[in-house]
Amino acid sequence: MEYVFSNAAVARSFTAYLGTAVGVDAPSQWRITVHALPDGFNQVDLVAVAVILLITVCICYSTKESSVVNMVLTAVHVAFILFIIGMGFRHGDARNLTRPADPSRSPGGFFPHGAVGVFNGAAMVYLSYIGYDAVSTMAEEVQRPARDIPVGVSGSVVVVTVLYCLMAASMSMLLPYDAIDPEAPFSGAFKGRERCAWVSNVIGAGASLGILTSLMVAMLGQARYLCVIGRSGVMPAWLARVNPRTATPVNASAFLGVFTAALALFTELDILLNLVCIGTLFVFYMVANAVVYRRYVGGGGGARWPTLAFLLVFSLSALAFTLAWKLAPPEPRGVRAGLLAACAALAVTAVAAFQALVPQARVPELWGVPGMPWVPAASVFLNVFLLGSLDRPSYVRFAIFSAAALLVYVLYSVHASYDAEESGRLDVDGGGGKVQDEACTVV
């Protein structure tokens, strides 16, 4: 769900940036308004559908060739990013960091909406950190995954974080925050500027290439996810079938491509972004808990109940902190601060006590999360806190999709995966070929 929504959102933004590259107001001229559909789902975007289907065909054809194309696009994209950063700092004005475009309607200052606005923004841009786990999903395509996967994930996080912060700073200097175009912010910042109008077209072209890169990486990764899930029996084994000629999971790639294109056809960008954010935060929250459980319980039983008790207490303390932050009244003074301090103290005490009393059941052989259990605990706390920044409609939509997934899991996945394990059969593809577990190849 997380990958499908994010790819649909990225494809919708591709339309806006491509229009900027050729000097067209794409959202109004290239999208078809269907008045019979409800708001948020009535802008039909055929360009987004076309680009998703095109990339789907590419990743079905060959992983190697797709990776080569991705490397070329990435190199060009990084050059455009450096160009945008340079132009932003050159033509920007530091006064825009504190001065709004419309003071009568928008608050000013370096933090115009205070700490609440900062965390709300952090929850929204969290989707930028989706793609890193795509590196791990490509482990079957890597010659030395034990060495290369940790380096790839950690290195890309550091590099992209630095570039992201520089781009955010340059964007904030180019325009006051309340004048930024949400559809195409960087290219829109140079529209109407004397002697800089050409920059808008260049940025539009560069962003379009970057979007293609992002889509290709994400769609490669999500197909591998579904291939492994199908191989385990949790989803139909048909999805795990690997084409003998291309050595790619064609069925999974095609299924996800069509599903993503269907969402991108109708759904507005802000709705998709909210769904991506809540899905990403929830997944990262679950992964952080799983890291602690894996390290302290392992495969042999370990300290199962103390670990589960710690995870429950810590999550509840994070939830209490979040609720106090959002709901506690500012007056009388000190009450809110006291509640926040108490919740934070409870969380820190729980982590310290768990570290002192419960030994680790498993030590990673090659590479593992450092600073256990503090690092995953900080991730749990942050994700719970940022989840509290999202709006109610996002939770309603997320609950609907999660309920549908849970229903499939209970009615089909549990039984299918159990039967496959009991029979000693991983899965069989639609053509009768057995899919091997490690190489994901058909024999």
Salt bridges, closest charged atoms under 4 A:
ASP45 OD2 - ARG31 NE 2.92
ASP93 OD2 - ARG95 NH2 2.83
GLU140 OE2 - ARG231 NH2 2.98
GLU141 OE2 - ARG224 NH2 3.21
ASP148 OD1 - ARG147 NE 2.66
GLU183 OE2 - ARG31 NH1 3.68
GLU268 OE1 - ARG12 NH2 3.66
ASP437 OD1 - ARG231 NH1 3.90
